[in-house]
């Protein structure tokens, strides 16, 4: 039984968010819990 039950939707949602932002997502599974890194490229400054 999982310590924190859920529907398993977090990573797919994060993947969709990454795709929408032109970002990359990395997953590093660990025995004590996974580490997820979302890298978002810098956005250009809006024109004044």
mmCIF file of the N, C-alpha and C atoms, coordinates in Angstrom:
data_MODEL
# 
_entry.id   MODEL 
# 
loop_
_atom_site.group_PDB 
_atom_site.id 
_atom_site.type_symbol 
_atom_site.label_atom_id 
_atom_site.label_alt_id 
_atom_site.label_comp_id 
_atom_site.label_asym_id 
_atom_site.label_entity_id 
_atom_site.label_seq_id 
_atom_site.pdbx_PDB_ins_code 
_atom_site.Cartn_x 
_atom_site.Cartn_y 
_atom_site.Cartn_z 
_atom_site.occupancy 
_atom_site.B_iso_or_equiv 
_atom_site.pdbx_formal_charge 
_atom_site.auth_seq_id 
_atom_site.auth_comp_id 
_atom_site.auth_asym_id 
_atom_site.auth_atom_id 
_atom_site.pdbx_PDB_model_num 
ATOM 1   N N  . UNK A 1 1  ? 0.846  -1.186 0.000   1.00 0.00 ? 1  UNK A N  1 
ATOM 2   C CA . UNK A 1 1  ? 0.000  0.000  0.000   1.00 0.00 ? 1  UNK A CA 1 
ATOM 3   C C  . UNK A 1 1  ? 0.887  1.244  0.000   1.00 0.00 ? 1  UNK A C  1 
ATOM 4   N N  . UNK A 1 2  ? 0.545  2.209  -0.826  1.00 0.00 ? 2  UNK A N  1 
ATOM 5   C CA . UNK A 1 2  ? 1.323  3.439  -0.930  1.00 0.00 ? 2  UNK A CA 1 
ATOM 6   C C  . UNK A 1 2  ? 1.132  4.309  0.302   1.00 0.00 ? 2  UNK A C  1 
ATOM 7   N N  . UNK A 1 3  ? 2.206  5.011  0.677   1.00 0.00 ? 3  UNK A N  1 
ATOM 8   C CA . UNK A 1 3  ? 2.133  5.926  1.824   1.00 0.00 ? 3  UNK A CA 1 
ATOM 9   C C  . UNK A 1 3  ? 1.204  7.096  1.522   1.00 0.00 ? 3  UNK A C  1 
ATOM 10  N N  . UNK A 1 4  ? 1.189  7.535  0.272   1.00 0.00 ? 4  UNK A N  1 
ATOM 11  C CA . UNK A 1 4  ? 0.325  8.645  -0.151  1.00 0.00 ? 4  UNK A CA 1 
ATOM 12  C C  . UNK A 1 4  ? -0.422 8.204  -1.405  1.00 0.00 ? 4  UNK A C  1 
ATOM 13  N N  . UNK A 1 5  ? -1.593 7.592  -1.242  1.00 0.00 ? 5  UNK A N  1 
ATOM 14  C CA . UNK A 1 5  ? -2.317 7.092  -2.412  1.00 0.00 ? 5  UNK A CA 1 
ATOM 15  C C  . UNK A 1 5  ? -2.773 8.227  -3.324  1.00 0.00 ? 5  UNK A C  1 
ATOM 16  N N  . UNK A 1 6  ? -2.877 7.918  -4.580  1.00 0.00 ? 6  UNK A N  1 
ATOM 17  C CA . UNK A 1 6  ? -3.335 8.911  -5.550  1.00 0.00 ? 6  UNK A CA 1 
ATOM 18  C C  . UNK A 1 6  ? -3.759 8.217  -6.820  1.00 0.00 ? 6  UNK A C  1 
ATOM 19  N N  . UNK A 1 7  ? -4.056 8.995  -7.809  1.00 0.00 ? 7  UNK A N  1 
ATOM 20  C CA . UNK A 1 7  ? -4.504 8.453  -9.081  1.00 0.00 ? 7  UNK A CA 1 
ATOM 21  C C  . UNK A 1 7  ? -3.369 8.329  -10.091 1.00 0.00 ? 7  UNK A C  1 
ATOM 22  N N  . UNK A 1 8  ? -2.166 8.795  -9.737  1.00 0.00 ? 8  UNK A N  1 
ATOM 23  C CA . UNK A 1 8  ? -1.051 8.704  -10.664 1.00 0.00 ? 8  UNK A CA 1 
ATOM 24  C C  . UNK A 1 8  ? -1.129 9.697  -11.809 1.00 0.00 ? 8  UNK A C  1 
ATOM 25  N N  . UNK A 1 9  ? -1.777 10.827 -11.589 1.00 0.00 ? 9  UNK A N  1 
ATOM 26  C CA . UNK A 1 9  ? -1.956 11.817 -12.651 1.00 0.00 ? 9  UNK A CA 1 
ATOM 27  C C  . UNK A 1 9  ? -0.899 12.913 -12.648 1.00 0.00 ? 9  UNK A C  1 
ATOM 28  N N  . UNK A 1 10 ? -0.121 13.028 -11.590 1.00 0.00 ? 10 UNK A N  1 
ATOM 29  C CA . UNK A 1 10 ? 0.821  14.140 -11.462 1.00 0.00 ? 10 UNK A CA 1 
ATOM 30  C C  . UNK A 1 10 ? 1.843  14.214 -12.575 1.00 0.00 ? 10 UNK A C  1 
ATOM 31  N N  . UNK A 1 11 ? 2.499  13.085 -12.887 1.00 0.00 ? 11 UNK A N  1 
ATOM 32  C CA . UNK A 1 11 ? 3.531  13.104 -13.915 1.00 0.00 ? 11 UNK A CA 1 
ATOM 33  C C  . UNK A 1 11 ? 2.956  13.365 -15.308 1.00 0.00 ? 11 UNK A C  1 
ATOM 34  N N  . UNK A 1 12 ? 1.840  12.752 -15.708 1.00 0.00 ? 12 UNK A N  1 
ATOM 35  C CA . UNK A 1 12 ? 1.265  13.105 -17.015 1.00 0.00 ? 12 UNK A CA 1 
ATOM 36  C C  . UNK A 1 12 ? 0.864  14.580 -17.115 1.00 0.00 ? 12 UNK A C  1 
ATOM 37  N N  . UNK A 1 13 ? 0.338  15.142 -16.039 1.00 0.00 ? 13 UNK A N  1 
ATOM 38  C CA . UNK A 1 13 ? -0.026 16.567 -16.047 1.00 0.00 ? 13 UNK A CA 1 
ATOM 39  C C  . UNK A 1 13 ? 1.229  17.418 -16.167 1.00 0.00 ? 13 UNK A C  1 
ATOM 40  N N  . UNK A 1 14 ? 2.280  17.064 -15.430 1.00 0.00 ? 14 UNK A N  1 
ATOM 41  C CA . UNK A 1 14 ? 3.542  17.797 -15.520 1.00 0.00 ? 14 UNK A CA 1 
ATOM 42  C C  . UNK A 1 14 ? 4.119  17.698 -16.931 1.00 0.00 ? 14 UNK A C  1 
ATOM 43  N N  . UNK A 1 15 ? 3.991  16.537 -17.566 1.00 0.00 ? 15 UNK A N  1 
ATOM 44  C CA . UNK A 1 15 ? 4.473  16.371 -18.937 1.00 0.00 ? 15 UNK A CA 1 
ATOM 45  C C  . UNK A 1 15 ? 3.726  17.260 -19.920 1.00 0.00 ? 15 UNK A C  1 
ATOM 46  N N  . UNK A 1 16 ? 2.409  17.362 -19.759 1.00 0.00 ? 16 UNK A N  1 
ATOM 47  C CA . UNK A 1 16 ? 1.616  18.248 -20.622 1.00 0.00 ? 16 UNK A CA 1 
ATOM 48  C C  . UNK A 1 16 ? 2.001  19.709 -20.399 1.00 0.00 ? 16 UNK A C  1 
ATOM 49  N N  . UNK A 1 17 ? 2.220  20.084 -19.148 1.00 0.00 ? 17 UNK A N  1 
ATOM 50  C CA . UNK A 1 17 ? 2.642  21.448 -18.830 1.00 0.00 ? 17 UNK A CA 1 
ATOM 51  C C  . UNK A 1 17 ? 4.001  21.742 -19.454 1.00 0.00 ? 17 UNK A C  1 
ATOM 52  N N  . UNK A 1 18 ? 4.927  20.801 -19.335 1.00 0.00 ? 18 UNK A N  1 
ATOM 53  C CA . UNK A 1 18 ? 6.256  20.975 -19.922 1.00 0.00 ? 18 UNK A CA 1 
ATOM 54  C C  . UNK A 1 18 ? 6.151  21.174 -21.431 1.00 0.00 ? 18 UNK A C  1 
ATOM 55  N N  . UNK A 1 19 ? 5.342  20.354 -22.095 1.00 0.00 ? 19 UNK A N  1 
ATOM 56  C CA . UNK A 1 19 ? 5.184  20.470 -23.546 1.00 0.00 ? 19 UNK A CA 1 
ATOM 57  C C  . UNK A 1 19 ? 4.597  21.829 -23.928 1.00 0.00 ? 19 UNK A C  1 
ATOM 58  N N  . UNK A 1 20 ? 3.623  22.302 -23.170 1.00 0.00 ? 20 UNK A N  1 
ATOM 59  C CA . UNK A 1 20 ? 2.987  23.589 -23.460 1.00 0.00 ? 20 UNK A CA 1 
ATOM 60  C C  . UNK A 1 20 ? 3.959  24.751 -23.300 1.00 0.00 ? 20 UNK A C  1 
ATOM 61  N N  . UNK A 1 21 ? 4.926  24.614 -22.396 1.00 0.00 ? 21 UNK A N  1 
ATOM 62  C CA . UNK A 1 21 ? 5.883  25.684 -22.128 1.00 0.00 ? 21 UNK A CA 1 
ATOM 63  C C  . UNK A 1 21 ? 7.168  25.542 -22.934 1.00 0.00 ? 21 UNK A C  1 
ATOM 64  N N  . UNK A 1 22 ? 7.289  24.491 -23.729 1.00 0.00 ? 22 UNK A N  1 
ATOM 65  C CA . UNK A 1 22 ? 8.536  24.249 -24.445 1.00 0.00 ? 22 UNK A CA 1 
ATOM 66  C C  . UNK A 1 22 ? 9.636  23.838 -23.496 1.00 0.00 ? 22 UNK A C  1 
ATOM 67  N N  . UNK A 1 23 ? 9.267  23.235 -22.391 1.00 0.00 ? 23 UNK A N  1 
ATOM 68  C CA . UNK A 1 23 ? 10.204 22.849 -21.338 1.00 0.00 ? 23 UNK A CA 1 
ATOM 69  C C  . UNK A 1 23 ? 10.567 21.377 -21.462 1.00 0.00 ? 23 UNK A C  1 
ATOM 70  N N  . UNK A 1 24 ? 11.506 20.954 -20.637 1.00 0.00 ? 24 UNK A N  1 
ATOM 71  C CA . UNK A 1 24 ? 11.852 19.539 -20.558 1.00 0.00 ? 24 UNK A CA 1 
ATOM 72  C C  . UNK A 1 24 ? 11.568 19.062 -19.145 1.00 0.00 ? 24 UNK A C  1 
ATOM 73  N N  . UNK A 1 25 ? 11.312 17.767 -19.025 1.00 0.00 ? 25 UNK A N  1 
ATOM 74  C CA . UNK A 1 25 ? 11.022 17.181 -17.728 1.00 0.00 ? 25 UNK A CA 1 
ATOM 75  C C  . UNK A 1 25 ? 11.888 15.939 -17.573 1.00 0.00 ? 25 UNK A C  1 
ATOM 76  N N  . UNK A 1 26 ? 12.490 15.786 -16.399 1.00 0.00 ? 26 UNK A N  1 
ATOM 77  C CA . UNK A 1 26 ? 13.329 14.634 -16.091 1.00 0.00 ? 26 UNK A CA 1 
ATOM 78  C C  . UNK A 1 26 ? 12.804 13.976 -14.828 1.00 0.00 ? 26 UNK A C  1 
ATOM 79  N N  . UNK A 1 27 ? 12.875 12.668 -14.797 1.00 0.00 ? 27 UNK A N  1 
ATOM 80  C CA . UNK A 1 27 ? 12.448 11.911 -13.633 1.00 0.00 ? 27 UNK A CA 1 
ATOM 81  C C  . UNK A 1 27 ? 13.618 11.083 -13.146 1.00 0.00 ? 27 UNK A C  1 
ATOM 82  N N  . UNK A 1 28 ? 13.951 11.204 -11.865 1.00 0.00 ? 28 UNK A N  1 
ATOM 83  C CA . UNK A 1 28 ? 15.002 10.410 -11.241 1.00 0.00 ? 28 UNK A CA 1 
ATOM 84  C C  . UNK A 1 28 ? 14.387 9.644  -10.078 1.00 0.00 ? 28 UNK A C  1 
ATOM 85  N N  . UNK A 1 29 ? 13.997 8.372  -10.321 1.00 0.00 ? 29 UNK A N  1 
ATOM 86  C CA . UNK A 1 29 ? 13.384 7.599  -9.245  1.00 0.00 ? 29 UNK A CA 1 
ATOM 87  C C  . UNK A 1 29 ? 14.401 7.237  -8.168  1.00 0.00 ? 29 UNK A C  1 
ATOM 88  N N  . UNK A 1 30 ? 13.993 7.317  -6.931  1.00 0.00 ? 30 UNK A N  1 
ATOM 89  C CA . UNK A 1 30 ? 14.815 6.969  -5.776  1.00 0.00 ? 30 UNK A CA 1 
ATOM 90  C C  . UNK A 1 30 ? 13.975 6.127  -4.833  1.00 0.00 ? 30 UNK A C  1 
ATOM 91  N N  . UNK A 1 31 ? 14.614 5.267  -4.038  1.00 0.00 ? 31 UNK A N  1 
ATOM 92  C CA . UNK A 1 31 ? 13.846 4.440  -3.097  1.00 0.00 ? 31 UNK A CA 1 
ATOM 93  C C  . UNK A 1 31 ? 12.991 5.254  -2.123  1.00 0.00 ? 31 UNK A C  1 
ATOM 94  N N  . UNK A 1 32 ? 13.462 6.418  -1.697  1.00 0.00 ? 32 UNK A N  1 
ATOM 95  C CA . UNK A 1 32 ? 12.724 7.238  -0.744  1.00 0.00 ? 32 UNK A CA 1 
ATOM 96  C C  . UNK A 1 32 ? 11.716 8.175  -1.384  1.00 0.00 ? 32 UNK A C  1 
ATOM 97  N N  . UNK A 1 33 ? 11.679 8.234  -2.702  1.00 0.00 ? 33 UNK A N  1 
ATOM 98  C CA . UNK A 1 33 ? 10.784 9.144  -3.415  1.00 0.00 ? 33 UNK A CA 1 
ATOM 99  C C  . UNK A 1 33 ? 11.471 9.660  -4.658  1.00 0.00 ? 33 UNK A C  1 
ATOM 100 N N  . UNK A 1 34 ? 10.720 9.952  -5.662  1.00 0.00 ? 34 UNK A N  1 
ATOM 101 C CA . UNK A 1 34 ? 11.283 10.386 -6.938  1.00 0.00 ? 34 UNK A CA 1 
ATOM 102 C C  . UNK A 1 34 ? 11.560 11.882 -6.942  1.00 0.00 ? 34 UNK A C  1 
ATOM 103 N N  . UNK A 1 35 ? 12.521 12.273 -7.773  1.00 0.00 ? 35 UNK A N  1 
ATOM 104 C CA . UNK A 1 35 ? 12.837 13.682 -7.983  1.00 0.00 ? 35 UNK A CA 1 
ATOM 105 C C  . UNK A 1 35 ? 12.440 14.018 -9.417  1.00 0.00 ? 35 UNK A C  1 
ATOM 106 N N  . UNK A 1 36 ? 11.613 15.024 -9.577  1.00 0.00 ? 36 UNK A N  1 
ATOM 107 C CA . UNK A 1 36 ? 11.163 15.448 -10.896 1.00 0.00 ? 36 UNK A CA 1 
ATOM 108 C C  . UNK A 1 36 ? 11.677 16.858 -11.132 1.00 0.00 ? 36 UNK A C  1 
ATOM 109 N N  . UNK A 1 37 ? 12.367 17.045 -12.267 1.00 0.00 ? 37 UNK A N  1 
ATOM 110 C CA . UNK A 1 37 ? 12.928 18.356 -12.600 1.00 0.00 ? 37 UNK A CA 1 
ATOM 111 C C  . UNK A 1 37 ? 12.250 18.882 -13.858 1.00 0.00 ? 37 UNK A C  1 
ATOM 112 N N  . UNK A 1 38 ? 11.701 20.072 -13.763 1.00 0.00 ? 38 UNK A N  1 
ATOM 113 C CA . UNK A 1 38 ? 11.071 20.758 -14.889 1.00 0.00 ? 38 UNK A CA 1 
ATOM 114 C C  . UNK A 1 38 ? 11.963 21.937 -15.245 1.00 0.00 ? 38 UNK A C  1 
ATOM 115 N N  . UNK A 1 39 ? 12.509 21.938 -16.457 1.00 0.00 ? 39 UNK A N  1 
ATOM 116 C CA . UNK A 1 39 ? 13.391 23.006 -16.903 1.00 0.00 ? 39 UNK A CA 1 
ATOM 117 C C  . UNK A 1 39 ? 12.660 23.820 -17.963 1.00 0.00 ? 39 UNK A C  1 
ATOM 118 N N  . UNK A 1 40 ? 12.392 25.079 -17.636 1.00 0.00 ? 40 UNK A N  1 
ATOM 119 C CA . UNK A 1 40 ? 11.646 25.974 -18.523 1.00 0.00 ? 40 UNK A CA 1 
ATOM 120 C C  . UNK A 1 40 ? 12.624 26.960 -19.150 1.00 0.00 ? 40 UNK A C  1 
ATOM 121 N N  . UNK A 1 41 ? 12.631 27.073 -20.493 1.00 0.00 ? 41 UNK A N  1 
ATOM 122 C CA . UNK A 1 41 ? 13.532 28.026 -21.124 1.00 0.00 ? 41 UNK A CA 1 
ATOM 123 C C  . UNK A 1 41 ? 13.110 29.459 -20.813 1.00 0.00 ? 41 UNK A C  1 
ATOM 124 N N  . UNK A 1 42 ? 14.072 30.383 -20.798 1.00 0.00 ? 42 UNK A N  1 
ATOM 125 C CA . UNK A 1 42 ? 13.710 31.784 -20.542 1.00 0.00 ? 42 UNK A CA 1 
ATOM 126 C C  . UNK A 1 42 ? 12.795 32.310 -21.640 1.00 0.00 ? 42 UNK A C  1 
ATOM 127 N N  . UNK A 1 43 ? 11.882 33.152 -21.246 1.00 0.00 ? 43 UNK A N  1 
ATOM 128 C CA . UNK A 1 43 ? 10.941 33.760 -22.180 1.00 0.00 ? 43 UNK A CA 1 
ATOM 129 C C  . UNK A 1 43 ? 11.429 35.163 -22.526 1.00 0.00 ? 43 UNK A C  1 
ATOM 130 N N  . UNK A 1 44 ? 11.219 35.609 -23.765 1.00 0.00 ? 44 UNK A N  1 
ATOM 131 C CA . UNK A 1 44 ? 11.646 36.963 -24.133 1.00 0.00 ? 44 UNK A CA 1 
ATOM 132 C C  . UNK A 1 44 ? 10.845 38.015 -23.370 1.00 0.00 ? 44 UNK A C  1 
ATOM 133 N N  . UNK A 1 45 ? 11.490 39.134 -23.130 1.00 0.00 ? 45 UNK A N  1 
ATOM 134 C CA . UNK A 1 45 ? 10.821 40.261 -22.479 1.00 0.00 ? 45 UNK A CA 1 
ATOM 135 C C  . UNK A 1 45 ? 9.766  40.824 -23.425 1.00 0.00 ? 45 UNK A C  1 
ATOM 136 N N  . UNK A 1 46 ? 8.593  41.172 -22.914 1.00 0.00 ? 46 UNK A N  1 
ATOM 137 C CA . UNK A 1 46 ? 7.584  41.786 -23.789 1.00 0.00 ? 46 UNK A CA 1 
ATOM 138 C C  . UNK A 1 46 ? 8.046  43.166 -24.260 1.00 0.00 ? 46 UNK A C  1 
ATOM 139 N N  . UNK A 1 47 ? 7.674  43.521 -25.475 1.00 0.00 ? 47 UNK A N  1 
ATOM 140 C CA . UNK A 1 47 ? 8.034  44.835 -26.014 1.00 0.00 ? 47 UNK A CA 1 
ATOM 141 C C  . UNK A 1 47 ? 7.302  45.925 -25.242 1.00 0.00 ? 47 UNK A C  1 
ATOM 142 N N  . UNK A 1 48 ? 8.012  47.018 -24.993 1.00 0.00 ? 48 UNK A N  1 
ATOM 143 C CA . UNK A 1 48 ? 7.415  48.119 -24.226 1.00 0.00 ? 48 UNK A CA 1 
ATOM 144 C C  . UNK A 1 48 ? 6.550  48.991 -25.080 1.00 0.00 ? 48 UNK A C  1 
# 
